[in-house]
Amino acid sequence: MPALLVLLVLALFPLQAAAKDNVLPPNAPTSWRKQCTSCHARNGSGQTSLGRMHRAQDFTSTAWQKSRTDAQIRKVIAEGSTKNRMMRGYGKAMSDAEIDELVAFIRTLDPAKSPAPKASTSAQKSK
Ligand code: HEC
């Protein structure tokens, strides 16, 4: 019965796409998995109901990646967002090293960087 087959394929495809879209990257720190994915989604896209409701940015967008410096990302994680209280600060609960790890991880979500890392242009800022 071909119609049934078509239906089956149609039913399975979106599921597959959604799952692929929201996989936990292998390099994700435990803190990301435990504390950030409820809003930011496992892959950082912000595509969770909470993330969509509160307009969490899409970390998998190169445009977003370009629009923020490491220092800005770090500050929001440590101190929280002044624009949206849903994004609270983690500076008291996390060590500097943990926050650095999260910043570095978020940077790896840039699709422009994952296939072939560009030669580093800016000097790495040590704090
Ligand atoms: C309860 C939901 C929630 C959780 C949990 C959460 N965030 Fe957020 N986050 C948000 C929202 C909403 C925003 C958007 C705030 C804004 O527009 O300024 C945000 C913004 C951010 C930003 C800044 C984005 C930008 O464009 O300036 C970063 C970075 C960030 N979150 C990282 C994290 C990390 C890392 C964790 C885990 C330690 C985390 N968030 C946990 C909801 C959350």
Residues whose N, C-alpha, C, O or C-beta is under 5 A from the ligand:
A	BS01	HEC	S31 Q35 C36 C39 H54 R55 A56 Q57 I73 V76 I77 S81 K83 N84 M86 M87 Y90 L102
